[in-house]
Amino acid sequence: MSAVEQESSRRRWLAFGVLCSVQLMILIDTSIVSVALRTIQEDLRFSQSSLAWTTNAYTIAFGGLLLLSGRLGDLMGRKRMFLAGVVLFTAASFLCGVSQTQGLLITGRLLQGVGAAMAAAVVMGIVIMLFRDPADIAKAIGAFSFVAAAGGSIGVLAGGVLTESISWHWIFFINVPIGIAATVFAIPLLDDDRGPGLREGADWLGAGLVTGGLMLGVYTMVKVPEHGWSSAHTLGFGALSIVLLGAFVARQAATANPLMPLRIFKSRNLSGANLVQLLLTAGMFGFNFLSALYLQQVLGYGPLKAGFASLPVAVVLAVVSLALSPRLNLRFGSRNVLLAGLLLIAGALVLAGRAPVEAEYWIDVLPMMVLLGGGAGLSMPAVMTLAMSGATPQDAGLVSALAGTTGMVGGSLGLAVWTALAAGRTTDLLADGRAPLEALNGGFHYVFYLSAGVVVVSAVVAFLMLRTLVAPAGPPPAPATTDEPAASAG
């Protein structure tokens, strides 16, 4: 490799590091607040219902704007969209940190969600365009998937440390220096990419339909635990969300300049991988959310101890996704590696469904943590490789945002479903005369087994729909001149 090639490679990996740091910051923020909620509630005197908006405002804006942000990044330039998102997220984090009132904190969280959507929507599209060598692409997707999967665990741990050692304000202030540094480094490191402009795809009616539909959908799901599945609130808003999304699809099929060209779904791997991701993230929330409650409510762990107890997931995930997954994807194909990872995750959830009330950490808890970390480390890079395999330079931002949206919707759906089912099962067991801890654990067991079933279904979908992809997909040697999906898409 010549000196010029070495410098170019170094520059690409530095740019990749900046992208990963921002993605990690954004994903950590989806979970870091959960540990500090009780402290925030006492300090700002939130009611229980209004406290939920410190999380919901972020989640609704993030999930609702991902798809629109991805397409606007393709049209206006992904670097522009990324930088604008980082700047907004950083400023909103500072606003959250200095908040002394409920309204100011919720406003800051909403703006954080908007900035997060703008930046995260285009990150994977930029990553795919950075690298051309299959081995480099495999390494990059493995590292990026580790960041995406480990963000939640790191957020819980960081939230506990910052809240207990300093104050809850610092779970937001910590983003400010990271955001500033990322902006400073991203400006020279990321290549300028001028999109074709809004005239090539400025379907504002479609933008309104998909943004409104996704926001209403996420809002409906996060409010299910409060209103119930059969309430007029859930059924009404859920139906309206489906109508808006259906109108969006019809609009995209009819308009000359669609916001989301439906031709991208001709890629069998793209469509199948997004469906797998939807099911996988829904299933894994049965573990990610309820296992934290199991550790604290059943085993009596404090927030910090629960964070450390979950750390093996992130450690094993890092080893597998960074060291093993790239090689396995290149040798055996992404589809086969994905199937192996999904089965490991299902096994972890089955073990979680057998965890007793008086569990020994090393015997009952650690094995399921290790299995989950190994399964996520295999499946997340593989499913992302397959989801991006149909991306062209013109659509990379949209395809990246689509993968993020399916993950976000799947996670929100899983959180709503599993919380409601666990609570219902616990109530039934209490009515049958079970002891409180036994009933609570029984509710968790019920959901863990159902989650395992959903992950098995995702494995069946992967087996039937996906095609083996040995070399990870990347940009073609020259800019595409056609609107058809990439040939490797399957």
C-alpha positions as CSV (number, residue, x, y, z in Angstrom):
1,M,0.0,0.0,0.0
2,S,1.4,3.4,-1.0
3,A,1.8,6.3,1.3
4,V,-1.2,8.0,-0.4
5,E,-3.4,4.9,0.1
6,Q,-2.3,4.6,3.7
7,E,-3.3,8.2,4.4
8,S,-6.6,7.8,2.6
9,S,-7.3,4.6,4.7
10,R,-6.4,6.4,7.9
11,R,-8.7,9.3,7.0
12,R,-11.6,7.0,6.3
13,W,-11.2,5.2,9.6
14,L,-10.9,8.4,11.5
15,A,-14.2,9.6,9.8
16,F,-15.7,6.2,10.8
17,G,-14.7,6.8,14.4
18,V,-16.4,10.2,14.4
19,L,-19.6,8.6,13.0
20,C,-19.5,5.8,15.7
21,S,-19.0,8.3,18.5
22,V,-22.1,10.2,17.5
23,Q,-24.2,7.1,17.0
24,L,-23.1,5.8,20.5
25,M,-24.0,9.2,22.0
26,I,-27.4,9.1,20.4
27,L,-28.2,5.6,21.4
28,I,-26.9,6.0,24.9
29,D,-29.4,8.8,25.3
30,T,-32.3,6.5,24.7
31,S,-31.5,4.6,27.9
32,I,-29.3,6.8,30.1
33,V,-32.4,8.8,31.3
34,S,-34.2,5.7,32.6
35,V,-31.8,5.3,35.6
36,A,-32.3,8.9,36.6
37,L,-36.1,9.1,36.2
38,R,-36.8,8.8,39.9
39,T,-34.3,11.6,40.8
40,I,-35.6,13.9,38.0
41,Q,-39.1,13.3,39.3
42,E,-38.3,14.3,42.8
43,D,-36.2,17.3,41.8
44,L,-38.6,18.8,39.2
45,R,-41.8,17.5,40.9
46,F,-43.1,15.5,37.9
47,S,-46.3,13.5,38.2
48,Q,-46.0,9.9,37.2
49,S,-47.8,10.6,33.9
50,S,-45.9,13.7,33.0
51,L,-42.6,12.1,33.9
52,A,-43.1,9.6,31.0
53,W,-42.8,12.5,28.6
54,T,-39.1,12.9,29.4
55,T,-38.7,9.6,27.5
56,N,-41.7,9.7,25.1
57,A,-40.8,13.2,23.7
58,Y,-37.4,11.9,22.6
59,T,-38.7,8.5,21.3
60,I,-41.6,9.9,19.3
61,A,-39.4,12.6,17.6
62,F,-36.6,10.1,16.9
63,G,-38.7,7.3,15.5
64,G,-41.1,9.6,13.6
65,L,-38.4,11.6,11.8
66,L,-35.8,9.0,10.9
67,L,-37.3,8.1,7.5
68,L,-37.8,11.7,6.4
69,S,-34.3,12.7,7.6
70,G,-32.8,9.9,5.6
71,R,-34.4,10.9,2.4
72,L,-33.6,14.6,2.9
73,G,-30.0,13.6,3.5
74,D,-29.9,11.9,0.1
75,L,-31.4,15.0,-1.6
76,M,-29.6,17.7,0.3
77,G,-26.3,16.0,1.2
78,R,-25.7,13.4,3.9
79,K,-22.8,15.4,5.5
80,R,-25.1,18.5,5.8
81,M,-27.8,16.5,7.5
82,F,-25.4,14.8,9.8
83,L,-23.7,18.0,11.0
84,A,-27.0,19.8,11.4
85,G,-28.3,16.9,13.5
86,V,-25.2,16.8,15.7
87,V,-25.3,20.6,16.3
88,L,-29.0,20.5,17.2
89,F,-28.6,17.4,19.5
90,T,-25.7,19.0,21.3
91,A,-27.5,22.3,21.9
92,A,-30.6,20.4,23.0
93,S,-28.5,18.4,25.5
94,F,-27.2,21.6,27.0
95,L,-30.8,22.9,27.3
96,C,-31.8,19.6,29.1
97,G,-28.8,19.9,31.4
98,V,-29.7,23.5,32.6
99,S,-33.4,22.7,32.8
100,Q,-35.0,23.7,36.1
101,T,-38.7,23.2,35.0
102,Q,-40.6,20.4,33.5
103,G,-41.5,22.2,30.3
104,L,-38.0,23.1,29.5
105,L,-36.7,19.6,30.0
106,I,-39.4,18.0,27.9
107,T,-38.8,20.6,25.1
108,G,-35.1,19.8,25.3
109,R,-35.8,16.1,25.0
110,L,-38.0,16.7,22.0
111,L,-35.3,18.7,20.3
112,Q,-32.8,16.0,21.1
113,G,-35.0,13.5,19.4
114,V,-35.2,15.7,16.2
115,G,-31.4,16.1,16.2
116,A,-30.8,12.4,16.8
117,A,-33.1,11.5,13.9
118,M,-31.3,13.9,11.5
119,A,-27.8,12.5,12.4
120,A,-28.6,8.8,12.9
121,A,-30.7,8.5,9.7
122,V,-27.7,9.1,7.4
123,V,-24.9,7.6,9.5
124,M,-25.0,4.1,8.0
125,G,-25.4,5.5,4.5
126,I,-22.2,7.5,5.0
127,V,-20.4,4.4,6.4
128,I,-21.3,2.3,3.4
129,M,-20.0,4.9,1.0
130,L,-16.7,5.3,3.0
131,F,-15.4,1.8,2.2
132,R,-15.0,-0.3,-1.0
133,D,-13.0,-3.3,0.2
134,P,-15.3,-6.1,1.4
135,A,-13.0,-6.8,4.4
136,D,-13.1,-3.2,5.4
137,I,-16.9,-3.0,5.0
138,A,-17.2,-6.2,7.2
139,K,-15.0,-4.7,9.9
140,A,-16.9,-1.3,9.8
141,I,-20.4,-2.9,10.0
142,G,-19.2,-5.2,12.8
143,A,-17.9,-2.2,14.8
144,F,-21.0,-0.1,14.0
145,S,-23.3,-2.9,15.0
146,F,-21.5,-3.2,18.3
147,V,-22.0,0.5,19.0
148,A,-25.7,0.1,18.0
149,A,-26.3,-2.9,20.2
150,A,-24.2,-1.9,23.2
151,G,-25.5,1.6,23.5
152,G,-28.4,0.6,25.7
153,S,-26.3,-1.3,28.2
154,I,-23.6,1.4,28.3
155,G,-26.4,4.0,28.8
156,V,-27.8,2.2,31.9
157,L,-24.3,2.0,33.4
158,A,-23.3,5.5,32.6
159,G,-26.6,6.9,33.9
160,G,-26.2,5.1,37.2
161,V,-22.6,6.4,37.7
162,L,-23.4,10.0,36.7
163,T,-26.6,10.3,38.7
164,E,-25.2,8.8,41.9
165,S,-21.8,10.4,41.8
166,I,-22.7,13.9,40.5
167,S,-26.3,14.8,39.5
168,W,-28.8,13.9,36.9
169,H,-28.0,17.1,34.9
170,W,-24.7,15.5,33.9
171,I,-26.3,12.7,31.9
172,F,-27.1,15.6,29.4
173,F,-24.0,17.7,29.9
174,I,-21.7,14.8,29.0
175,N,-23.1,15.1,25.4
176,V,-21.9,18.7,24.9
177,P,-18.1,18.1,24.6
178,I,-18.6,14.9,22.6
179,G,-20.9,16.8,20.2
180,I,-18.6,19.7,19.8
181,A,-15.6,17.4,19.2
182,A,-17.5,15.3,16.7
183,T,-18.6,18.5,14.7
184,V,-15.0,19.8,14.7
185,F,-13.6,16.6,13.4
186,A,-16.4,15.7,11.0
187,I,-16.1,18.9,9.0
188,P,-12.7,18.1,7.5
189,L,-13.0,14.3,7.6
190,L,-16.3,13.7,5.9
191,D,-16.5,14.2,2.1
192,D,-18.9,16.7,0.8
193,D,-21.8,15.0,-1.0
194,R,-24.1,17.4,-2.9
195,G,-27.4,15.7,-3.4
196,P,-29.6,16.4,-6.4
197,G,-31.7,18.9,-4.5
198,L,-35.2,19.0,-3.1
199,R,-36.8,19.3,-6.6
200,E,-35.8,15.7,-7.3
201,G,-37.8,14.3,-4.4
202,A,-39.5,17.1,-2.5
203,D,-42.8,15.1,-1.9
204,W,-44.0,17.3,1.0
205,L,-47.4,15.6,1.2
206,G,-45.7,12.2,1.5
207,A,-43.3,13.7,4.1
208,G,-46.2,14.8,6.2
209,L,-48.0,11.5,5.9
210,V,-45.1,9.3,6.8
211,T,-43.9,11.6,9.6
212,G,-47.4,11.9,11.1
213,G,-48.0,8.2,10.7
214,L,-44.8,7.1,12.4
215,M,-45.1,9.7,15.2
216,L,-48.7,8.6,15.9
217,G,-47.7,5.0,15.8
218,V,-44.8,5.4,18.2
219,Y,-46.9,7.6,20.5
220,T,-49.7,4.9,20.5
221,M,-47.2,2.2,21.4
222,V,-45.5,4.0,24.2
223,K,-48.9,4.9,25.8
224,V,-50.3,1.3,25.7
225,P,-49.1,0.6,29.3
226,E,-51.1,3.6,30.5
227,H,-54.3,3.1,28.4
228,G,-54.4,-0.6,27.6
229,W,-54.7,-2.4,24.3
230,S,-58.5,-2.3,23.9
231,S,-59.0,1.4,24.9
232,A,-60.5,3.9,22.6
233,H,-57.2,5.8,22.8
234,T,-55.0,2.9,21.6
235,L,-57.5,1.7,18.9
236,G,-58.2,5.2,17.6
237,F,-54.7,6.5,17.4
238,G,-53.4,3.2,16.1
239,A,-56.0,3.1,13.3
240,L,-55.2,6.7,12.4
241,S,-51.5,5.8,12.2
242,I,-52.2,2.9,9.9
243,V,-54.4,5.1,7.7
244,L,-51.7,7.7,7.4
245,L,-49.0,5.2,6.6
246,G,-51.3,3.5,4.0
247,A,-51.9,6.8,2.4
248,F,-48.2,7.4,2.3
249,V,-47.6,4.1,0.5
250,A,-50.3,5.0,-2.0
251,R,-48.8,8.4,-2.5
252,Q,-45.4,6.9,-3.2
253,A,-46.8,4.6,-5.8
254,A,-48.6,7.5,-7.6
255,T,-46.2,10.5,-7.5
256,A,-43.4,11.2,-10.0
257,N,-40.9,12.2,-7.3
258,P,-41.5,9.9,-4.3
259,L,-39.9,10.5,-0.9
260,M,-39.4,6.8,-0.6
261,P,-39.2,5.1,-4.0
262,L,-41.0,1.7,-3.6
263,R,-38.6,0.2,-6.1
264,I,-36.1,-0.3,-3.2
265,F,-38.3,-3.0,-1.9
266,K,-37.6,-5.1,-5.0
267,S,-34.4,-6.1,-3.2
268,R,-35.3,-9.3,-1.5
269,N,-32.5,-9.0,1.0
270,L,-33.5,-5.4,1.9
271,S,-37.1,-6.3,2.5
272,G,-36.4,-9.5,4.3
273,A,-33.7,-7.9,6.5
274,N,-35.9,-5.1,7.6
275,L,-38.7,-7.5,8.5
276,V,-36.2,-9.6,10.5
277,Q,-34.9,-6.5,12.2
278,L,-38.5,-5.5,13.2
279,L,-39.1,-8.9,14.8
280,L,-35.6,-9.2,16.3
281,T,-35.7,-5.8,18.1
282,A,-39.3,-6.5,19.3
283,G,-38.1,-9.8,20.7
284,M,-35.0,-8.5,22.3
285,F,-36.8,-5.8,24.2
286,G,-38.3,-8.7,26.2
287,F,-34.8,-9.2,27.6
288,N,-33.3,-5.7,27.5
289,F,-36.1,-4.0,29.4
290,L,-37.5,-6.7,31.6
291,S,-34.2,-8.3,32.6
292,A,-33.2,-4.9,34.2
293,L,-36.5,-5.0,36.1
294,Y,-35.8,-8.7,37.1
295,L,-32.4,-7.8,38.5
296,Q,-33.7,-4.9,40.5
297,Q,-37.3,-5.9,41.5
298,V,-36.8,-9.7,42.0
299,L,-33.1,-10.0,42.9
300,G,-32.9,-6.7,44.7
301,Y,-30.0,-5.2,42.8
302,G,-29.5,-1.4,42.9
303,P,-29.3,0.6,39.6
304,L,-25.5,0.5,39.6
305,K,-25.2,-3.2,40.5
306,A,-27.8,-4.0,37.8
307,G,-25.7,-2.1,35.3
308,F,-22.6,-4.0,36.1
309,A,-24.5,-7.3,36.1
310,S,-25.6,-6.6,32.5
311,L,-22.0,-5.6,31.4
312,P,-21.1,-9.1,30.1
313,V,-23.6,-8.6,27.3
314,A,-21.6,-5.6,26.0
315,V,-18.2,-7.3,26.6
316,V,-19.2,-10.5,24.7
317,L,-20.9,-8.5,22.0
318,A,-17.8,-6.4,21.5
319,V,-15.6,-9.4,21.1
320,V,-17.9,-11.2,18.7
321,S,-19.0,-8.3,16.6
322,L,-15.5,-6.7,16.3
323,A,-13.3,-9.8,16.1
324,L,-15.4,-12.8,14.9
325,S,-18.3,-11.4,12.9
326,P,-16.4,-9.8,10.0
327,R,-14.5,-13.0,9.3
328,L,-17.6,-15.2,9.7
329,N,-19.7,-13.0,7.4
330,L,-17.0,-13.2,4.7
331,R,-16.5,-16.9,5.0
332,F,-20.0,-18.3,5.6
333,G,-22.3,-15.6,4.3
334,S,-24.3,-13.0,6.2
335,R,-27.6,-15.1,6.0
336,N,-26.0,-18.1,7.7
337,V,-24.3,-16.0,10.4
338,L,-27.6,-14.2,11.1
339,L,-29.4,-17.5,11.5
340,A,-26.8,-18.7,14.1
341,G,-27.0,-15.4,16.0
342,L,-30.8,-15.5,16.1
343,L,-30.8,-19.0,17.6
344,L,-28.3,-18.0,20.3
345,I,-30.6,-15.1,21.2
346,A,-33.6,-17.4,21.4
347,G,-31.6,-19.7,23.6
348,A,-30.7,-16.8,25.9
349,L,-34.4,-15.8,26.2
350,V,-35.3,-19.4,27.1
351,L,-32.7,-19.4,29.9
352,A,-34.1,-16.1,31.1
353,G,-37.6,-17.7,31.3
354,R,-36.1,-20.3,33.7
355,A,-34.4,-17.9,36.1
356,P,-35.6,-18.5,39.6
357,V,-36.6,-16.0,42.3
358,E,-33.5,-16.7,44.3
359,A,-31.1,-16.8,41.4
360,E,-27.3,-17.3,41.7
361,Y,-25.7,-14.7,39.3
362,W,-22.9,-17.0,38.0
363,I,-25.2,-19.9,37.5
364,D,-28.6,-18.4,36.5
365,V,-27.8,-14.9,35.1
366,L,-24.4,-14.9,33.5
367,P,-25.0,-17.7,31.0
368,M,-28.0,-15.9,29.5
369,M,-26.0,-12.6,29.3
370,V,-23.2,-14.4,27.5
371,L,-25.5,-16.1,25.0
372,L,-27.4,-12.8,24.3
373,G,-24.1,-10.9,23.7
374,G,-22.8,-13.7,21.4
375,G,-26.1,-13.8,19.5
376,A,-26.4,-10.0,19.1
377,G,-22.7,-9.8,18.1
378,L,-23.4,-12.3,15.2
379,S,-26.9,-11.2,14.1
380,M,-26.7,-7.4,14.3
381,P,-23.8,-6.9,11.8
382,A,-25.3,-9.6,9.5
383,V,-28.8,-8.1,9.4
384,M,-27.3,-4.6,8.8
385,T,-25.2,-6.0,5.9
386,L,-28.2,-7.5,4.3
387,A,-30.4,-4.5,4.9
388,M,-27.9,-2.2,3.2
389,S,-27.2,-4.6,0.4
390,G,-29.7,-3.0,-2.0
391,A,-28.4,0.6,-1.4
392,T,-27.2,2.7,-4.3
393,P,-25.3,6.0,-3.7
394,Q,-28.6,7.8,-4.5
395,D,-30.6,6.0,-1.8
396,A,-28.0,5.1,0.9
397,G,-29.5,7.6,3.4
398,L,-33.0,6.4,2.9
399,V,-32.0,2.7,3.2
400,S,-30.0,3.5,6.3
401,A,-33.0,5.4,7.8
402,L,-35.4,2.6,6.9
403,A,-33.2,0.1,8.9
404,G,-33.2,2.5,11.8
405,T,-36.9,3.0,11.6
406,T,-37.8,-0.7,11.6
407,G,-35.5,-1.1,14.6
408,M,-37.1,1.8,16.4
409,V,-40.6,0.7,15.7
410,G,-39.8,-2.9,16.6
411,G,-38.3,-1.8,19.9
412,S,-41.3,0.5,20.7
413,L,-43.8,-2.2,19.8
414,G,-41.9,-4.7,21.9
415,L,-41.7,-2.4,24.9
416,A,-45.5,-1.8,24.8
417,V,-46.4,-5.4,24.2
418,W,-44.1,-7.0,26.8
419,T,-44.8,-4.5,29.5
420,A,-48.6,-5.0,29.2
421,L,-48.3,-8.8,29.0
422,A,-45.9,-9.1,31.9
423,A,-48.2,-6.9,34.1
424,G,-51.3,-8.9,33.1
425,R,-49.6,-12.2,33.8
426,T,-48.4,-11.0,37.2
427,T,-51.9,-9.9,38.1
428,D,-53.3,-13.3,37.2
429,L,-50.8,-15.1,39.3
430,L,-51.4,-12.9,42.3
431,A,-55.1,-13.7,41.9
432,D,-54.2,-17.4,41.9
433,G,-52.6,-16.9,45.3
434,R,-48.9,-16.8,44.3
435,A,-46.5,-14.9,46.5
436,P,-45.7,-11.3,45.2
437,L,-42.1,-12.0,44.1
438,E,-43.1,-15.3,42.5
439,A,-45.9,-13.7,40.6
440,L,-43.7,-10.9,39.4
441,N,-41.1,-13.4,38.2
442,G,-43.8,-15.4,36.6
443,G,-44.8,-12.4,34.5
444,F,-41.2,-12.0,33.4
445,H,-41.0,-15.7,32.5
446,Y,-44.1,-15.5,30.4
447,V,-42.7,-12.6,28.4
448,F,-39.2,-14.1,28.0
449,Y,-40.7,-17.2,26.5
450,L,-42.9,-15.2,24.1
451,S,-39.9,-13.1,23.1
452,A,-38.0,-16.3,22.3
453,G,-40.9,-17.3,20.1
454,V,-40.7,-14.0,18.2
455,V,-37.0,-14.4,17.6
456,V,-37.5,-17.9,16.3
457,V,-40.1,-16.5,13.9
458,S,-37.5,-13.9,12.7
459,A,-35.2,-16.8,12.1
460,V,-37.8,-18.5,10.0
461,V,-38.3,-15.3,8.0
462,A,-34.6,-15.0,7.5
463,F,-34.4,-18.6,6.3
464,L,-37.2,-18.2,3.8
465,M,-36.7,-14.7,2.5
466,L,-33.0,-13.9,2.6
467,R,-30.3,-14.9,0.2
468,T,-26.7,-15.7,1.1
469,L,-24.5,-12.7,0.8
470,V,-20.8,-13.6,1.2
471,A,-19.2,-10.2,0.4
472,P,-20.8,-7.3,2.3
473,A,-22.4,-4.8,0.1
474,G,-20.7,-1.5,-0.6
475,P,-20.9,1.2,-3.2
476,P,-20.3,0.3,-6.8
477,P,-16.9,1.3,-8.3
478,A,-18.5,4.2,-10.1
479,P,-21.6,6.3,-9.3
480,A,-24.8,4.5,-10.4
481,T,-26.5,5.8,-13.5
482,T,-29.8,3.8,-13.0
483,D,-32.6,3.9,-10.6
484,E,-32.7,0.1,-10.3
485,P,-31.5,-1.6,-7.1
486,A,-27.9,-2.8,-7.0
487,A,-27.4,-6.1,-8.7
488,S,-26.1,-7.7,-5.5
489,A,-29.4,-7.0,-3.7
490,G,-30.9,-10.3,-4.8
